Amino acid sequence: MGGDGGGVVGFVGLDLFSFELASSLLRSGFKVQAFEISTEMVEKFTELGGCKCDSPADVGKGAAAVVVLLSHPDQIEDVIFGEEGVMKGLQKGAVLLLSSTISPMHLQKLEKQLAEGREHIFVVDAYVLKGMSELLDGKLMIIASGRSDSITRAQPYLTAMCQKLYTFEGEIGAGSKVKMVNELLEGIHLVAAVEAISLGSQAGVHPWILYDIISNAAGNSWIYKNHIPLLLKSDIDGRFLDVLSQNLGIVEDKAKSLPFPVPLLAVARQQLILGISQMHGDDTATSLAKIWEKVLGVGILEAASKELYKPEDLAKEITSQAKPVKRIGFIGLGAMGFGMAAHLLKSNFSVRGYDKPACFFILTNSRSLSSEKASALIKDICSNICAASKEADNADYTIVLRGDSTLRGHFPQEADAAVSVLGEMDAWIICPFFLQGGRYTIDDVHYVADSDRLVPAGETEFAKDASFGYKSSNLREWVEEKTAGTIPANSVESISIQLLRIGGPDAVCEFLCSLKKGSACIVNAASDRDMSVFAAGMIQAEQKGKSFLCRTAASFVSARIGIIPKDLVLPKDFASDKESSGALIVVGSYVPKTTKQVEELQSQHKQKLRSIEISVEKVALKSSEVRAAEISRAVEMADAFLRAGRETLIMSSRELITGKTSSESLDINSKVSSALVEVVSQITTRPRYILAKGGITSSDTATKALKARRALVIGQALAGVPVWKLGPESRHPGVPYIVFPGNVGSSTALAEVVKSWSVVAGRSTKELLLNAENGGYAIGAFNVYNLEGIEAVVEAAEEENSPAILQVHPGAFKHGGIPLVSCCISAAEQARVPISVHFDHGTTKHELLEALELGFDSVMVDGSHLSFTENVTYTKSITELARSRNIMVEAELGRLSGTEDGLTVEDYEAKLTSVHQAHEFMETGIDALAVCIGNVHGKYPESGPNLKLDLLKELHNLSSKKGVFLVLHGASGLPEKLIKECIENGVSKFNVNTEVRKAYMDALTSSKKTDLVDLMSATKTAMKAVIADKIRLFGSAGKA
């Protein structure tokens, strides 16, 4: 890259953004030097391995690229062309990356001046910003523009600095234009957000409550979600306004030159200027919040500091009011799947149990039953509750009819059935709020979240349910509709959000106690805080002797018990995560949300996912013979896919088929559900985990197909998606069972859960070595030559729960070719532990160029047979190519004696690694250095190995500063004590070949087996024993 400084990048100015860019370059192996006046920032920079410069001119010296990120465009000229400017030291053909907010015209003028000068500098406009999408999650992205040759020159640096790169080849300034568009939106969003929160505060709504609601509604934006909390805490520095206003001025000037009207931008900028005018003295002392309070006359901070009910405090209050108990009782199985009491966990909650239950939750799969059968089931359960209560000294209890689609079901039939056994209640409580399902009740209207908007429930696909459809979104009117006018809408009581948020639990208690006996009461709620307040008030009313029958979603249940948040559950939380089979995903829910989620799952996981679609027409409308054939086909395919380790999706066909009446539709649903049950019950392969999607599906799969009667609640895989460990009486004891309601999550939610539960742990050699270095152990890299060797490494690593590396030597590649490499890559992808694939000892450019195209995760550049200068040039050329493909590079300095795969290096040709040369050699950008400290390929002499540990220690001191891993070839035959000393002195990777090869040959020659398959098994077993022993020796066992 132009001159001698191809690996050196300079920075003028270090702020939070440029510091992150510099850090990324350092991690990628570049040398980075910077000029910055902030002592604190310089100290952090040098600690990471960066070099401090005394002036911009020093930054340019020896640099192949210089990055300039300045807040003020008037500084650009001085920094580049001034007396101590970058141009004083910058070499010919270097790259200048500009990321200041300056007009495209200014950029083009600057580019022309630099390109036509004698220095011929390549200029790129590089706009740096943080990616705020879920995918980027705060990582840096760069929008770069410039001439084609400039972009090509800058590509290695741009790629190393960011997670996402956009390039525009042609006229410079596109990055600056994109930056202007983004800053226009930022400015308008900021002013609008502050104006909105101020309006709500002036209207009497608590700012934090308003923030909570809007950040989950269509009016939300990244600016609102991230800046408003800082404003309310008075954490935003007023200096921020000055920079933003200045940048918006540049945007406004550009718009005028087009010409293009920007009325919103003009208003936003004037508001910012007004805020700046209110600053006094040092602008760093005045926060944005205080400025806006003065300008608008609204006491935002004062309002924000008022006492607010906190869910965690209410949880403690609720728990303290409940009876001291040890376990919780559940009556019924199903609702949204077996033991859907897992929703007690709400969004990541742990459950307190009850010895003498204060609450029973009637969780039945009643939506799959007729109205008569559902009512009979409820009566039976309530009778059992009454009997159990009498045996427990007449213990009090609350009845909750819970369902995530609360408005769909047998209402009021189930409630009437409960009352017929338990007697009249003081009130029926109807509360369908369910945060994880996107269900909100506001001003008595129930809404369902759809992407970024709230849709009245009566207008959604759920309201069109063939069996349980409805028209009313207003819950008062819904009660009248479902009761056929028996309970008029004007007689239904309502607890408002205002009552919850202003009056608190005491006001809720007073309201409930004032209700006429037998009333129906709906509860408005838009946040978990609302639920916690209502639950606390309801407990107070119960303690005063009131009784309630509740029909609610999951959010009420978790609030009623007062439970504590916990982390999401992952496969690592299961001690028995050793299954090699695939996962079983069963989807019966037919609602559009589920269909979208399935489509996204199939799109994101098409490589490993296998789909089996069961025809609804064949299993519900055709003859019994056709139905049986369809079920057998699905079972046979599922068993094959699961045994092969594939994630297996079994789903009903997506076309909705309904009957002429609601009862006929219910019958079709029942037949489809029973077909899925038959399929799952006939599958003989034990799945790694089971995920059931949909209420009826999850209940029937667990209770009927898997014969589960009890399970341990582990937590949740996603908010609103509980995870159970199946009980010992089930067909698959201990298997994780994920209950995924049909109405929960975004379109990508199902794919996200499957991804997080994937056994593939990644194939990055660099990441494996970094984890080893941080964990104080080393990774074994084992040379393989055939399928038995590959399987031996993978099986040993899985059994030891260890990461490992599959290595292919050029000699092995010569015979095995691409099929051998493909086998290694496939085995690594299928493994349940992190395994990467490495190309070993690439002594020619031809070998390495081919290896870079074959899918290896890392390569070794072996220039040890060359002179030092030739080795540096050779290694550097391959490293630059590998970096563009995100492939890790290991290189060797010095030369090992011994024989490996037919290549012999005599003792007199061997050479130890020079510390002095290593310093320069690491500047090639390598990630790992294979050291020569007395280690040999093949067998050590009878006197044993004689490793120069003092030399290793010196090399480690150097490599740790450069961010380079140390590798030791010739680990066969090293004793345990020496291995540990090498790890203590920085070795992160040991190469093992000779002992594994010997085990193979010994098994081959000593075996009395005559069948080829038996010989293959014997050799694999022998190699696996050696590999497992090395894994334990290197300390990587249990580190996957």
VOKE-560693 format. One record per residue (C-alpha): residue in one letter; x, y, z. Coordinates in steps of 0.1 Angstrom, whole numbers, plus 5000, padded with zeros to 4 digits. Example, Ala and Ser with C-alpha at 12.3 -4.5 7.8 and 13.67 -1.06 7.14 Angstrom:
A512349555078 S513749895071 
END
This chain:
M500050005000 G502250284989 G505750315002 D507150135032 G504350205056 G501749975044 G500949855079 V500950205096 V497750405101 G497750755116 F494950945135 V494651315140 G492351355170 L490951075192 D487351095204 L485150795213 F484550715176 S488050745164 F489450565195 E487150265186 L488450275150 A492050285161 S491449995185 S489949785157 L492949855135 L495349755163 R493349425168 S493649355131 G497449385132 F498049735120 K500549975137 V498550285147 Q499950625157 A497950925168 F498151295178 E495651395205 I495851675231 S493751485257 T496151315281 E493551065293 M492650955258 V496350925248 E497050705279 K494250465270 F495450455234 T499050375243 E497950105267 L496349925238 G499649935219 G499250265199 C502050515194 K501750875206 C502751155181 D503651515191 S502051675160 P499951605130 A503151605109 D504551315130 V501251135124 G501951145087 K505451005089 G505650655076 A501850615074 A500150445045 A496850605057 V495750885079 V492350925095 V491051275103 L487951305125 L487451665136 S484351835149 H484952175131 P485552195094 D487652515098 Q490352295114 I490752075083 E492952315064 D495352375093 V495652005102 I496451905066 F498452195052 G499552395083 E503152435095 E502852115115 G500251965092 V499951605081 M501251685047 K504651765062 G505251395069 L502851205046 Q504450995020 K503550984983 G500550764974 A499150755010 V495450745018 L493751035036 L490350935052 L488251245061 S485251215084 S484451575093 T481151735086 I482051955057 S480252025024 P480751794995 M481952094974 H484752155000 L485651784999 Q485951784961 K488152094962 L490351934988 E490651614969 K491651794937 Q494251984955 L495851674971 A495551444940 E497151704916 G499951784940 R503351634938 E502451394967 H499451244948 I497451164979 F494350934976 V491351104994 V488350915007 D485251075024 A484450835052 Y481350895074 V481550695106 L478450625127 K477250365151 G474850105137 M471550115156 S469849815140 E469449485159 L472049335136 L474749595142 D473849665179 G476049975184 K478949855162 L480550105138 M479650135102 I481350355076 I479950515044 A482950585021 S483150754988 G485850854964 R487450764931 S487750394923 D491550384929 S491150574962 I488450324974 T490650034965 R493650184984 A491550255014 Q489649915014 P491949725039 Y491750005065 L488050065061 T487249695064 A489349655095 M487749955112 C484049875109 Q481449605111 K479449735080 L480949915051 Y479150105023 T481250234994 F480450474966 E482950474938 G483050794917 E482851154928 I483851214964 G481251344988 A478651074989 G479550985025 S479251345035 K475851365018 V474651055037 K475951215069 M473951525062 V470751325057 N471251135089 E472051455109 L468951625095 L466851335109 E468751335142 G468151705147 I464451695138 H463951375160 L465751535189 V463651855189 A460451665184 A461251415212 V461951695237 E458851885226 A456751575230 I458051475265 S457551845276 L453951845263 G453151525281 S454751665313 Q452851985311 A449651785306 G450251605339 V451651265327 H454651145346 P457651175322 W459050835330 I455650665324 L455350855291 Y458750745281 D457950385290 I454750385268 I456150575238 S459350375237 N457150065230 A454750245206 A454850375170 G456150715181 N459350565192 S462750645175 W466350565184 I466850935194 Y463850925216 K464650595233 N468350685240 H468351065245 I465151115265 P466450915295 L469651115295 L467551435294 L465351325323 K468551245343 S470151575332 D473051375317 I473251545283 D475951805280 G474852135266 R477952145244 F476251885223 L473752145210 D476552365196 V478052085175 L474651965163 S473452315154 Q476752375134 N476252055115 L472652135107 G473852475094 I475952295068 V473052075059 E470852385055 D473452545032 K473652245010 A469852235007 K469752594996 S472452534970 L470352254953 P467752424959 F465552214981 P463052335008 V463752195044 P461152365066 L461352115094 L465152135095 A464952515097 V462552505126 A464652245144 R467852445140 Q466152755153 Q465052565184 L468652455190 I469952805185 L467352925210 G468652665235 I472252765229 S471353135236 Q470153035271 M473552905281 H475553095307 G479353105310 D480952765304 D478552575282 T479752235296 A478052315329 T474552345315 S472552035306 L470152005277 A467351935301 K467852265320 I468052455288 W464652325276 E463052375309 K463952745307 V462952785271 L459552595274 G458752685309 V458152315318 G459752155349 I460651825332 L463351735357 E461051815387 A458251605372 A460651325364 S461851315400 K458451255415 E457850925431 L456850645407 Y455750295414 K458550055404 P457749695394 E460549545415 D459349735446 L455849615440 A457049265435 K458649275470 E455349415484 I453249155467 T455548875478 S455648995514 Q451849005514 A451548645501 K451548345524 P455048205531 V455047885510 K457447645493 R455747535461 I453047635437 G450247415426 F448847385390 I445447245381 G445147125345 L447747095317 G447847295285 A446347635276 M449347745257 G451047415260 F451747165288 G452447345320 M452047675304 A452347795339 A455847865327 H454348205319 L454648265356 L458148345346 K456748625325 S459648795307 N462648625323 F461348555358 S462048295384 V459148155404 R458548135441 G456547825450 Y453747775475 D453347495501 K449647575507 P448847745474 A447448095476 C446648085439 F445547805415 F445847865378 I443347675357 L445447595326 T443447385303 N443647335265 S439947425263 R440147595230 S440447255213 L437247145231 S433647215224 S431847455247 E430147175266 K433346975271 A435247285282 S432647375308 A432547025321 L436347025325 I436247355344 K433547225367 D435646905374 I438747105381 C436947355404 S435347075423 N438846925429 I440047275440 C437247295465 A438046955479 A441747035481 S441047355499 K438947185526 E441746925531 A444147225535 D442247385564 N439947585541 A442847765525 D441848075504 Y442548075467 T442048295436 I440848145403 V442548275372 L441448155337 R444548235318 G445148245281 D447548455259 S444748515234 T442448605262 L439648725240 R439548395221 G437948105241 H434847985258 F433748305275 P431448345294 Q430847965295 E434047875314 A433448155339 D429848045344 A431147695349 A433547805376 V430848015394 S428447725393 V430847525416 L432547805436 G429648035441 E429148395430 M432248615430 D432448985440 A433649055405 W434948905372 I438249055364 I439049075326 C442649175319 P444149065285 F447249285287 F450249075276 L453449275270 Q455348985253 G452448925230 G452049295221 R448649325238 Y447649655254 T444449795268 I444050175266 D440850365272 D439050035274 V440149945238 H442349635234 Y445149675209 V447549425192 A450949545183 D451749495146 S455349605138 D455449965148 R451650035152 L448849925175 V445849775158 P442449745175 A441949375184 G438649355165 E440449445132 T443149175135 E443348815122 F442748685157 A439248835157 K438448635125 D438948305143 A436548055128 S435547925163 F436148215186 G435848525164 Y434648865176 K433949215163 S434449445193 S437849605202 N436349795231 L436349545260 R433049665275 E431449605241 W433349275238 V431749145271 E428349245258 E429049075225 K430348745240 T427448735266 A424848805239 G423749105258 T423348945291 I425949185305 P425449515288 A428449725279 N427350015301 S427249795331 V430849675328 E433249855352 S436749975342 I439950045360 S441750315340 I445450365335 Q445150705352 L443750535383 L446650285383 R449350555378 I448050835400 G446150645427 G448350345430 P447450015448 D445250185475 A443050345448 V442750005431 C441749835463 E439150105471 F437650075435 L437449685437 C435849695471 S433249935458 L432049715430 K428549565430 K428649195437 G428848995405 S430249275384 A432449245354 C435449475355 I438049525328 V441649645335 N443449885313 A447249845312 A450049945289 S453149835309 D454249585335 R454249865360 D450449895355 M450049525362 S452149535393 V450049825407 F446749645399 A448049315414 A449049485447 G445649655449 M443849335442 I445749155470 Q444649435494 A441049385484 E441349005488 Q442749055523 K439649255531 G437448955522 K436749015485 S436748735460 F437548755423 L437348535392 C440048645368 R440248595330 T443748725321 A446948685300 A450248585314 S451448935325 F448848945353 V449848605367 S453548695371 A452649035386 R450148875410 I452848645424 G455648915425 I458548735408 I462148845401 P463848885367 K466448635355 D468548585324 L467348405293 V467848035291 L470447885267 P471447525259 K474447565283 D472047595312 F471147225306 A473646985321 S472746715297 D473546915265 K475346625249 E472746515223 S474046485187 S470646465171 G468746755156 A466146965172 L462346905167 I460247215159 V456447155157 V454247425143 G450447395144 S449447765148 Y447947895116 V447748265124 P449548505100 K452148595126 T453248235130 T453348195092 K455648495089 Q457848355117 V458048025099 E458948185066 E461748385084 L462948065101 Q463247885068 S464948175052 Q467548225079 H468347855086 K467947705051 Q471347535054 K470647325084 L466847325086 R464747045071 S461047115067 I458146855066 E454746995058 I451746795068 S448746845045 V445746975065 E443446845037 K444946495039 V444746455077 A441446635083 L439346585052 K440446265034 S440045895042 S441745725072 E444145555048 V445245875032 R445646025067 A447745735079 A449945745049 E450646115054 I451546065090 S453845775082 R455645985056 A456246265080 V457546025108 E459945845084 M461446175072 A461646335107 D463546035121 A466046045093 F466546425096 L466946415134 R469446125133 A471546335108 G471646615133 R469346845113 E466947095129 T463646945118 L460547155113 I457146975112 M454247205104 S450747195092 S450147335057 R449747715058 E446547745039 L443647805063 I440847555058 T437647615078 G434347445081 K430847575073 T430147625110 S432347705140 S431947345153 E433147205119 S436147445121 L436847325156 D436746965144 I439247035116 N441547205141 S441246905164 K442146655136 V445146855126 S446346875162 S445846505167 A447846435135 L450746635148 V450446445180 E450546105162 V453646215142 V455546335173 S454546025193 Q455845785166 I459245955161 T461845735178 T464845965177 R465446165209 P465646535198 R468246775212 Y465346995222 I461647035213 L460047355203 A456247365200 K454547665183 G450947745191 G448647695221 I446847385212 T450047235196 S452247295226 S449747145250 D448946835230 T452546775220 A453646765256 T450746585273 K449646345245 A452746295223 L455446315249 K453346175278 A454546455301 R452846505335 R455346725351 A458346935342 L460947165357 V460647535348 I464147645338 G463347995325 Q462648155291 A464248135257 L462748465248 A460348705265 G457048525267 V458548195255 P459047955285 V461547665286 W460847345306 K462947035313 L460646735307 G460046505337 P461246145342 E457846005333 S457846155298 R459145985266 H462246205266 P463246275302 G465446585306 V464946715271 P464347095270 Y460847175259 I460247535245 V456647655245 F456347925219 P452848085219 G451348155184 N450948525191 V454248615207 G457248785191 S458348965160 S458548805126 T462148705134 A461548575169 L461248205160 A464448225140 E466248405168 V465348135193 V466447855170 K469748045163 S470348095201 W469747725206 S471947615178 V474847385187 V477247555163 A479547755184 G481447935156 R484547845136 S486848135142 T490448015150 K491248365162 E488348355187 L489348015199 L492948135206 L491748455222 N489448255246 A492348025253 E494748315260 N492248475284 G491348145300 G494948025307 Y494747715285 A495747615250 I493947465220 G495047145204 A495447145166 F495446795152 N496546695117 V494046475099 Y494346265068 N491146085064 L487546055077 E488545845107 G490946115118 I488446385114 E485846195134 A488346115161 V489146485167 V485446585167 E484246305189 A487046355214 A486446725215 E482646675220 E483146425247 E485646645265 N483446955258 S486547125244 P487347345214 A489747205189 I491347265155 L491347035125 Q494647075105 V495346985069 H499046955059 P499947015022 G501046645021 A497546535032 F495846785009 K497946644980 H496246304985 G492846405000 G492246714980 I489046914982 P486946624995 L489246605026 V488846985032 S485046955026 C484846675052 C486746885077 I484547195071 S481346985073 A482446815105 A483347155121 E479947295111 Q478046995125 A480046975158 R478547065191 V481647235202 P483747515186 I486047355159 S487947545132 V489747425101 H493447525096 F495747485066 D499147395080 H502647475066 G501847655034 T505347685019 T504347814985 K502148104974 H500247864950 E499247644979 L498147935001 L496148114974 E494247794968 A493747745006 L492248095009 E489548004984 L488647665000 G486947775032 F489747735057 D489247945089 S493048005092 V496247935073 M499847905082 V502348095060 D505547895063 G508448105049 S510947945074 H512947805044 L513448165031 S515848435042 F514448675068 T513748955043 E512048705019 N510048555047 V508748905057 T507748985021 Y506148645015 T504248655048 K503049005044 S501648945009 I499648645021 T498448825053 E497049115033 L495048875011 A493848675041 R492748975060 S490349085032 R488748735036 N488648755074 I491048455076 M493548425105 V497248395096 E499848205115 A503548235104 E506848075114 L510048255123 G513048035128 R513047675116 L512247345133 S514247035127 G512646695122 T510346525097 E506646585090 D504646425061 G507846345042 L509446685046 T512746675066 V514746955081 E518246855093 D519546965126 Y522147195110 E519347375091 A517247435123 K517247785137 L515747935169 T513448235167 S515148575171 V513448815195 H514949105175 Q513648975142 A510348875158 H509649245165 E509849335129 F508249015117 M505049085137 E504649405117 T503549195088 G500149185103 I500148815113 D497748695140 A499848405154 L503548325155 A504947965154 V508047985175 C511147775174 I512547735209 G514047385207 N510847205197 V511046955168 H508746795143 G508446415149 K510146235178 Y512346405204 P515746245212 E516045995240 S517346265263 G513946435259 P512946785247 N515147085256 L512947395252 K514347745257 L511747875281 D513648205287 L513448265250 L509748185250 K509148425279 E510848705259 L508748635229 H505648635250 N506448975264 L506749105229 S503748925214 S501349025242 K502049395233 K501549325196 G498349125200 V499948815184 F499248465197 L502148215202 V502047865187 L504247565194 H504647295168 G505946955177 A503846905209 S503946525205 G506046385233 L506146695255 P505646605292 E502846765313 K505146995333 L506647135301 I503247185285 K502047385316 E505147595316 C504647675279 I501047775285 E502147995314 N504548165290 G501948245264 V501447945241 S497847935230 K498047655203 F499847325203 N500247125170 V499946755174 N500646505147 T503246225154 E501446065184 V498046055166 R499645905135 K501445645155 A498245545173 Y496545505139 M499445285125 D499645075156 A495945005156 L496144915119 T499044685122 S498144515155 S494444465148 K493244115140 K490144265124 T489644165088 D486644365079 L487344725067 V484644875088 D486044715119 L489544845110 M488245195106 S486545175140 A489645045157 T491945315142 K489445595151 T489145465187 A492945455191 M493445815177 K490545945198 A492145825230 V495446015222 I493446325212 A491346325244 D494446285265 K496046595248 I492946795252 R493046735290 L496746805290 F496347145273 G493647245298 S490847295272 A488547025285 G485247175296 K486047515279 A483647485249 
END
